[in-house]
């Protein structure tokens, strides 16, 4: 019996057409049991680091960390979503 052979061969790998936007987020843990929340975002690590050092001096009992995130959205839409 003849076996049906489907289409075989090279399948093109889909590429991401949108470039990723990488940005830095300062997160704060007030140790109240609810976990980390975002304090500020920026494309520049130095700006986030300055805010972190200011907050550490003002409120030393909280924990602070800086994380990197990425998105396929433009920076303006990321910033607007954060400050909304």
VMD Tcl script that builds the backbone (N, CA, C; Angstrom):
set m [mol new atoms 252]
animate dup $m
set s [atomselect $m all]
$s set {name element resname resid chain x y z} {
  {N N UNK 1 A 0.826 -1.162 0.000}
  {CA C UNK 1 A 0.000 0.000 0.000}
  {C C UNK 1 A 0.886 1.246 0.000}
  {N N UNK 2 A 0.512 2.206 -0.782}
  {CA C UNK 2 A 1.288 3.446 -0.888}
  {C C UNK 2 A 0.984 4.357 0.305}
  {N N UNK 3 A 2.041 4.917 0.826}
  {CA C UNK 3 A 1.886 5.796 1.966}
  {C C UNK 3 A 1.844 7.249 1.493}
  {N N UNK 4 A 0.908 8.019 2.064}
  {CA C UNK 4 A 0.807 9.424 1.681}
  {C C UNK 4 A 1.969 10.194 2.301}
  {N N UNK 5 A 2.676 10.900 1.495}
  {CA C UNK 5 A 3.805 11.689 1.977}
  {C C UNK 5 A 3.396 13.151 1.918}
  {N N UNK 6 A 3.444 13.802 3.066}
  {CA C UNK 6 A 3.106 15.227 3.137}
  {C C UNK 6 A 4.288 16.072 2.716}
  {N N UNK 7 A 4.099 17.353 2.804}
  {CA C UNK 7 A 5.160 18.260 2.421}
  {C C UNK 7 A 6.285 18.175 3.434}
  {N N UNK 8 A 7.463 17.921 2.969}
  {CA C UNK 8 A 8.639 17.838 3.815}
  {C C UNK 8 A 9.699 18.768 3.262}
  {N N UNK 9 A 10.497 19.274 4.157}
  {CA C UNK 9 A 11.558 20.148 3.689}
  {C C UNK 9 A 11.830 21.250 4.689}
  {N N UNK 10 A 12.505 22.237 4.220}
  {CA C UNK 10 A 12.917 23.331 5.087}
  {C C UNK 10 A 11.739 24.247 5.393}
  {N N UNK 11 A 11.500 24.456 6.670}
  {CA C UNK 11 A 10.483 25.421 7.085}
  {C C UNK 11 A 11.212 26.661 7.598}
  {N N UNK 12 A 10.810 27.784 7.096}
  {CA C UNK 12 A 11.475 29.034 7.433}
  {C C UNK 12 A 11.240 29.374 8.904}
  {N N UNK 13 A 12.299 29.754 9.590}
  {CA C UNK 13 A 12.211 30.156 10.986}
  {C C UNK 13 A 11.665 31.581 11.035}
  {N N UNK 14 A 10.610 31.778 11.820}
  {CA C UNK 14 A 10.032 33.110 11.916}
  {C C UNK 14 A 10.949 33.995 12.761}
  {N N UNK 15 A 11.151 35.202 12.320}
  {CA C UNK 15 A 12.008 36.128 13.043}
  {C C UNK 15 A 11.141 37.179 13.723}
  {N N UNK 16 A 11.656 37.699 14.817}
  {CA C UNK 16 A 10.954 38.784 15.494}
  {C C UNK 16 A 11.200 40.072 14.718}
  {N N UNK 17 A 10.130 40.688 14.291}
  {CA C UNK 17 A 10.284 41.919 13.520}
  {C C UNK 17 A 10.469 43.127 14.427}
  {N N UNK 18 A 9.933 43.052 15.652}
  {CA C UNK 18 A 10.076 44.164 16.572}
  {C C UNK 18 A 11.321 43.961 17.434}
  {N N UNK 19 A 12.132 44.991 17.577}
  {CA C UNK 19 A 13.283 44.864 18.481}
  {C C UNK 19 A 12.825 44.979 19.931}
  {N N UNK 20 A 13.594 44.421 20.829}
  {CA C UNK 20 A 13.265 44.471 22.252}
  {C C UNK 20 A 13.803 45.759 22.866}
  {N N UNK 21 A 13.032 46.313 23.778}
  {CA C UNK 21 A 13.454 47.471 24.557}
  {C C UNK 21 A 13.799 46.982 25.953}
  {N N UNK 22 A 15.056 47.161 26.353}
  {CA C UNK 22 A 15.502 46.744 27.676}
  {C C UNK 22 A 15.505 47.953 28.584}
  {N N UNK 23 A 15.014 47.782 29.823}
  {CA C UNK 23 A 14.983 48.880 30.768}
  {C C UNK 23 A 15.207 48.357 32.179}
  {N N UNK 24 A 15.537 49.261 33.090}
  {CA C UNK 24 A 15.856 48.917 34.471}
  {C C UNK 24 A 14.701 49.313 35.374}
  {N N UNK 25 A 14.424 48.464 36.363}
  {CA C UNK 25 A 13.318 48.693 37.294}
  {C C UNK 25 A 13.862 48.610 38.713}
  {N N UNK 26 A 13.559 49.631 39.520}
  {CA C UNK 26 A 13.893 49.601 40.935}
  {C C UNK 26 A 12.701 49.028 41.684}
  {N N UNK 27 A 12.942 47.938 42.416}
  {CA C UNK 27 A 11.887 47.294 43.177}
  {C C UNK 27 A 12.159 47.447 44.668}
  {N N UNK 28 A 11.071 47.584 45.426}
  {CA C UNK 28 A 11.157 47.799 46.866}
  {C C UNK 28 A 10.361 46.708 47.566}
  {N N UNK 29 A 10.934 46.169 48.651}
  {CA C UNK 29 A 10.230 45.204 49.493}
  {C C UNK 29 A 10.106 45.797 50.890}
  {N N UNK 30 A 8.899 46.272 51.255}
  {CA C UNK 30 A 8.737 46.855 52.591}
  {C C UNK 30 A 8.619 45.818 53.702}
  {N N UNK 31 A 8.791 44.558 53.381}
  {CA C UNK 31 A 8.755 43.451 54.350}
  {C C UNK 31 A 7.427 43.375 55.100}
  {N N UNK 32 A 6.344 43.640 54.373}
  {CA C UNK 32 A 5.024 43.564 54.977}
  {C C UNK 32 A 4.268 42.299 54.566}
  {N N UNK 33 A 4.949 41.415 53.842}
  {CA C UNK 33 A 4.333 40.158 53.451}
  {C C UNK 33 A 3.718 40.169 52.064}
  {N N UNK 34 A 3.687 41.315 51.399}
  {CA C UNK 34 A 3.088 41.396 50.067}
  {C C UNK 34 A 4.114 41.293 48.951}
  {N N UNK 35 A 5.376 41.318 49.268}
  {CA C UNK 35 A 6.412 41.127 48.263}
  {C C UNK 35 A 6.903 42.426 47.648}
  {N N UNK 36 A 7.566 42.265 46.501}
  {CA C UNK 36 A 8.231 43.369 45.824}
  {C C UNK 36 A 7.243 44.163 44.978}
  {N N UNK 37 A 7.454 45.483 44.895}
  {CA C UNK 37 A 6.691 46.305 43.967}
  {C C UNK 37 A 7.644 47.270 43.274}
  {N N UNK 38 A 7.236 47.735 42.105}
  {CA C UNK 38 A 8.083 48.602 41.285}
  {C C UNK 38 A 8.013 50.037 41.792}
  {N N UNK 39 A 9.169 50.629 41.968}
  {CA C UNK 39 A 9.240 52.011 42.435}
  {C C UNK 39 A 9.457 52.972 41.269}
  {N N UNK 40 A 10.419 52.677 40.401}
  {CA C UNK 40 A 10.703 53.548 39.263}
  {C C UNK 40 A 11.299 52.722 38.124}
  {N N UNK 41 A 11.197 53.248 36.900}
  {CA C UNK 41 A 11.786 52.598 35.725}
  {C C UNK 41 A 12.582 53.632 34.941}
  {N N UNK 42 A 13.576 53.158 34.211}
  {CA C UNK 42 A 14.381 54.045 33.385}
  {C C UNK 42 A 15.196 53.221 32.399}
  {N N UNK 43 A 15.574 53.855 31.308}
  {CA C UNK 43 A 16.484 53.211 30.362}
  {C C UNK 43 A 17.921 53.292 30.867}
  {N N UNK 44 A 18.189 54.257 31.727}
  {CA C UNK 44 A 19.530 54.505 32.233}
  {C C UNK 44 A 19.695 53.868 33.609}
  {N N UNK 45 A 20.679 52.996 33.757}
  {CA C UNK 45 A 20.937 52.332 35.035}
  {C C UNK 45 A 21.349 53.324 36.112}
  {N N UNK 46 A 22.085 54.353 35.729}
  {CA C UNK 46 A 22.581 55.329 36.685}
  {C C UNK 46 A 21.468 56.075 37.406}
  {N N UNK 47 A 20.405 56.424 36.688}
  {CA C UNK 47 A 19.279 57.111 37.314}
  {C C UNK 47 A 18.614 56.231 38.366}
  {N N UNK 48 A 18.410 54.970 38.031}
  {CA C UNK 48 A 17.768 54.040 38.960}
  {C C UNK 48 A 18.663 53.809 40.170}
  {N N UNK 49 A 19.975 53.734 39.946}
  {CA C UNK 49 A 20.921 53.514 41.044}
  {C C UNK 49 A 20.932 54.689 42.017}
  {N N UNK 50 A 20.847 55.930 41.485}
  {CA C UNK 50 A 20.799 57.107 42.349}
  {C C UNK 50 A 19.563 57.087 43.237}
  {N N UNK 51 A 18.412 56.743 42.668}
  {CA C UNK 51 A 17.175 56.679 43.443}
  {C C UNK 51 A 17.284 55.588 44.504}
  {N N UNK 52 A 17.909 54.478 44.147}
  {CA C UNK 52 A 18.084 53.388 45.111}
  {C C UNK 52 A 18.925 53.845 46.303}
  {N N UNK 53 A 20.036 54.534 46.043}
  {CA C UNK 53 A 20.909 54.999 47.119}
  {C C UNK 53 A 20.202 56.033 48.005}
  {N N UNK 54 A 19.396 56.914 47.397}
  {CA C UNK 54 A 18.637 57.898 48.177}
  {C C UNK 54 A 17.629 57.203 49.093}
  {N N UNK 55 A 16.928 56.209 48.551}
  {CA C UNK 55 A 15.930 55.495 49.351}
  {C C UNK 55 A 16.589 54.666 50.452}
  {N N UNK 56 A 17.735 54.066 50.153}
  {CA C UNK 56 A 18.449 53.297 51.185}
  {C C UNK 56 A 18.879 54.192 52.340}
  {N N UNK 57 A 19.245 55.439 52.043}
  {CA C UNK 57 A 19.642 56.372 53.099}
  {C C UNK 57 A 18.423 56.822 53.913}
  {N N UNK 58 A 17.284 57.034 53.224}
  {CA C UNK 58 A 16.075 57.511 53.906}
  {C C UNK 58 A 15.367 56.408 54.689}
  {N N UNK 59 A 15.204 55.247 54.073}
  {CA C UNK 59 A 14.453 54.143 54.686}
  {C C UNK 59 A 15.314 52.879 54.637}
  {N N UNK 60 A 16.236 52.714 55.584}
  {CA C UNK 60 A 17.153 51.562 55.520}
  {C C UNK 60 A 16.505 50.228 55.878}
  {N N UNK 61 A 15.314 50.221 56.472}
  {CA C UNK 61 A 14.711 48.943 56.871}
  {C C UNK 61 A 14.043 48.204 55.712}
  {N N UNK 62 A 13.897 48.834 54.557}
  {CA C UNK 62 A 13.331 48.169 53.387}
  {C C UNK 62 A 14.457 47.527 52.570}
  {N N UNK 63 A 14.088 46.530 51.751}
  {CA C UNK 63 A 15.041 45.931 50.810}
  {C C UNK 63 A 14.826 46.555 49.436}
  {N N UNK 64 A 15.915 46.712 48.682}
  {CA C UNK 64 A 15.858 47.307 47.349}
  {C C UNK 64 A 16.635 46.429 46.384}
  {N N UNK 65 A 16.148 46.374 45.146}
  {CA C UNK 65 A 16.895 45.660 44.103}
  {C C UNK 65 A 16.583 46.297 42.757}
  {N N UNK 66 A 17.519 46.153 41.839}
  {CA C UNK 66 A 17.354 46.653 40.476}
  {C C UNK 66 A 17.327 45.449 39.554}
  {N N UNK 67 A 16.271 45.350 38.751}
  {CA C UNK 67 A 16.133 44.243 37.815}
  {C C UNK 67 A 16.022 44.801 36.400}
  {N N UNK 68 A 16.353 43.961 35.438}
  {CA C UNK 68 A 16.213 44.334 34.027}
  {C C UNK 68 A 15.006 43.629 33.453}
  {N N UNK 69 A 14.244 44.362 32.669}
  {CA C UNK 69 A 13.096 43.789 31.972}
  {C C UNK 69 A 13.181 44.180 30.508}
  {N N UNK 70 A 12.435 43.443 29.693}
  {CA C UNK 70 A 12.398 43.778 28.277}
  {C C UNK 70 A 10.961 43.701 27.786}
  {N N UNK 71 A 10.728 44.411 26.704}
  {CA C UNK 71 A 9.402 44.425 26.106}
  {C C UNK 71 A 9.567 44.690 24.618}
  {N N UNK 72 A 8.586 44.270 23.856}
  {CA C UNK 72 A 8.593 44.568 22.429}
  {C C UNK 72 A 7.882 45.886 22.140}
  {N N UNK 73 A 7.315 46.490 23.181}
  {CA C UNK 73 A 6.664 47.789 23.015}
  {C C UNK 73 A 7.703 48.899 22.984}
  {N N UNK 74 A 7.280 50.069 22.505}
  {CA C UNK 74 A 8.181 51.217 22.482}
  {C C UNK 74 A 8.293 51.802 23.880}
  {N N UNK 75 A 9.381 52.548 24.109}
  {CA C UNK 75 A 9.654 53.085 25.432}
  {C C UNK 75 A 8.532 54.009 25.912}
  {N N UNK 76 A 7.957 54.789 25.025}
  {CA C UNK 76 A 6.888 55.711 25.423}
  {C C UNK 76 A 5.684 54.963 25.978}
  {N N UNK 77 A 5.313 53.859 25.368}
  {CA C UNK 77 A 4.159 53.107 25.865}
  {C C UNK 77 A 4.487 52.394 27.178}
  {N N UNK 78 A 5.725 51.962 27.356}
  {CA C UNK 78 A 6.135 51.340 28.622}
  {C C UNK 78 A 6.081 52.365 29.745}
  {N N UNK 79 A 6.625 53.559 29.488}
  {CA C UNK 79 A 6.660 54.613 30.491}
  {C C UNK 79 A 5.248 55.068 30.853}
  {N N UNK 80 A 4.379 55.208 29.857}
  {CA C UNK 80 A 3.003 55.615 30.126}
  {C C UNK 80 A 2.249 54.572 30.934}
  {N N UNK 81 A 2.501 53.308 30.657}
  {CA C UNK 81 A 1.824 52.242 31.409}
  {C C UNK 81 A 2.291 52.220 32.858}
  {N N UNK 82 A 3.565 52.526 33.091}
  {CA C UNK 82 A 4.090 52.508 34.455}
  {C C UNK 82 A 3.536 53.669 35.268}
  {N N UNK 83 A 3.497 54.858 34.700}
  {CA C UNK 83 A 3.079 56.044 35.444}
  {C C UNK 83 A 1.564 56.234 35.464}
  {N N UNK 84 A 0.819 55.334 34.867}
  {CA C UNK 84 A -0.627 55.433 34.871}
  {C C UNK 84 A -1.212 55.048 36.180}
}
mol reanalyze $m
mol bondsrecalc $m
mol representation Tube
mol addrep $m
